[in-house]
Amino acid sequence: MYVQPPITRLMAASFPGLEIVTALDGVEYDAWCGHMSLPLRLGIREVGDIPLEPWLGNFGPRSPRERPRVGINWAGNPSFTYDFIRSAHLEELSLLLQVGEVEWCSLHRGHLEHEVRAYGLAQPLAEAADFLDTARVIARNRVLSE
């Protein structure tokens, strides 16, 4: 399976029987499909078609919580041409962050990460190195060191 380097460990942990490569130079393959085209290729046409059981990794039991923890990411890659369409400043979500029945946390990394300090959000990805660490945090609903 060809993957971009940041998701290598996540794919290797999730699909231990597959060879994971991060460059296609000299690699022979029978088919290629971009990851954003996978839902169509897998016959997923509406939300009800999505399997409910997790399929990436096996990360153990979730931490019990009194109220749901919801992670937010408010900005994408600033070097992406159309980033201005899909990114925001955390201040623009301030009304959402006032919903008290939810424990909000930041899943944002990189540019604009400093905005989290003004809202006192937990940053469970502070120690995350890649998408495997991110998947573990989300699946367990806790920080890496817990």
Buried (B, 14 or more C-beta within 10 A) or exposed (E): EEBEEEBBBBBBBBBEEEEBBEEEEEEEEEEEEEEEEEEEEEEEEEEEEEEEEEEBBEBEEEEEEEEEBBBBEBBBEEEEEEEEEEBBEBEEBEEEBEEEEEBBBBBBBEBBBEBBEEBEBBBBBBEBEEBBBBBBBBBBBBBBEE
